[in-house]
Structures are given as structure tokens and as C-alpha cells.
Amino acid sequence: MRQVLPLVIFALLLATQGCYYDNEESLYPNSFCDTTAVTYASTVVPILQGNCAIPGCHVPGGTGPGDFTSYLGVKAKVDNGTFRNVTIVVQTMPPSGPLSACDRQRLDTWLSAGAPNN
């Protein structure tokens, strides 16, 4: 029995140390982010609708400066530099927390292309 107990303890330690539950996207953010076909309509709008153009924020009558329900509203913030600064550089928007690394990469790709209305 004395010989088995150290083996059981060792096996339990080995088993608990072998489990690793990190999210693969957070470990390797660039490996899952497709930025080859970024467009305003198919990429940027869904990001904005899920994080910015929500009730109370960047919508008509909301508390956020600017209307992100239209391209012209977003483009105004892009042109004055605040959009890139708050979403990608200092990451203070959205207030719920920074966008995912992939969403920031996609927005940066769109901005680098001149923020086209495509």
C-alpha cells in the first residue's frame, strides 16, 4: 500500500496539470482572423451593430457622439480621427470593453484602405 500511494498522488498531479482551458483565439489571435475581404457592409456594419449602434449609444438620440447607423455618421468620426483612436489605439470604446483582437484588425484593415463605402 505504501508503494501505491505515491504513484496515485503522482498520477493525480499529472492529470490535473495536463488540463488547459485557454481559448485558442486568445492564444493565437492572428490565426483565425480573415482580413482578406473586409468591406463596410459585410464586416464593419456587423461590428458596429453589435457594439456601437446599440440603444443609448451611437444612434439618433443616443448619448454617444455621432450616429453609427449610417455610413456618413461613421465616416465623420473616421475623418476626424476619433474612430481609430478610441477603437484601436486606446481601446476605450465600446465602454463594455475592448473589441476582440480580430475585430480591431478588421477595422484597421478597413480604415487603412481609406474606409470605403463598399
C-alpha positions in Angstrom: 0.0 0.0 0.0 2.8 2.4 0.8 4.3 1.9 -2.7 0.9 2.6 -4.4 0.1 5.8 -2.6 3.0 7.9 -4.1 2.0 6.6 -7.6 -1.6 7.6 -7.1 -0.6 11.1 -5.9 1.8 11.5 -8.8 -0.9 10.3 -11.3 -3.4 12.8 -9.8 -0.9 15.7 -10.0 -0.1 14.8 -13.6 -3.8 14.6 -14.5 -4.7 18.0 -13.0 -1.7 19.7 -14.5 -2.5 18.4 -18.0 -5.8 20.2 -18.4 -5.6 23.6 -20.1 -8.7 25.5 -21.0 -7.4 28.7 -22.6 -9.3 29.9 -25.7 -7.3 29.2 -28.8 -8.3 32.5 -30.4 -6.9 34.5 -27.4 -3.7 32.5 -27.5 -3.3 32.8 -31.3 -5.4 35.8 -32.3 -4.0 36.2 -35.8 -4.5 32.6 -36.9 -8.3 32.9 -37.1 -8.8 36.4 -38.4 -9.6 36.7 -42.1 -8.9 40.3 -43.3 -8.7 39.5 -47.0 -12.2 40.6 -47.9 -13.1 43.3 -45.4 -15.9 45.6 -46.6 -18.1 48.2 -44.9 -21.3 46.3 -45.5 -20.2 42.7 -44.6 -17.6 43.4 -42.0 -17.8 46.8 -40.4 -21.6 47.2 -40.1 -22.0 43.9 -38.1 -19.2 45.0 -35.7 -20.8 48.4 -35.3 -24.3 47.0 -34.8 -23.2 44.6 -32.1 -21.0 47.1 -30.2 -21.7 50.7 -31.1 -25.1 51.4 -32.8 -27.0 50.0 -29.8 -29.8 51.6 -27.9 -28.4 54.6 -25.9 -25.1 54.9 -27.7 -24.2 55.9 -31.3 -27.8 56.1 -32.6 -30.1 59.1 -33.3 -31.0 60.5 -29.9 -28.4 58.3 -28.1 -25.7 59.6 -25.7 -22.8 58.7 -27.8 -21.4 61.4 -30.1 -22.3 60.6 -33.7 -24.7 58.3 -35.4 -23.3 54.9 -36.4 -26.4 53.7 -38.1 -25.3 55.2 -41.4 -22.1 55.3 -43.3 -21.9 59.1 -43.3 -22.1 59.1 -39.5 -19.3 56.6 -39.1 -17.2 58.3 -41.8 -17.4 61.7 -39.9 -15.7 60.0 -36.9 -13.2 58.3 -39.2 -12.3 61.5 -40.9 -11.6 63.4 -37.7 -9.5 60.5 -36.3 -11.6 59.7 -33.3 -12.9 56.3 -34.6 -9.4 54.7 -34.9 -8.2 56.3 -31.7 -11.0 55.1 -29.4 -11.5 51.6 -31.0 -7.9 50.6 -32.0 -5.3 52.8 -30.3 -6.6 53.5 -26.7 -9.4 50.9 -26.9 -11.8 52.9 -24.7 -14.8 52.0 -27.0 -17.0 50.3 -26.6 -17.5 51.0 -22.9 -18.2 47.3 -22.3 -14.6 46.5 -23.1 -12.2 46.5 -26.0 -13.3 44.8 -29.2 -11.7 41.4 -29.9 -8.3 41.4 -31.5 -9.8 40.2 -34.7 -12.5 42.9 -34.9 -9.8 45.5 -34.2 -7.7 44.0 -37.0 -10.7 44.0 -39.4 -11.5 47.7 -38.6 -7.9 48.6 -39.0 -7.8 46.9 -42.4 -10.9 48.8 -43.5 -9.5 52.1 -42.2 -6.1 51.6 -43.9 -8.0 51.1 -47.2 -9.5 54.5 -46.8 -12.7 53.5 -45.1 -14.6 52.8 -48.4 -18.4 52.6 -48.5 -18.3 49.1 -50.1 
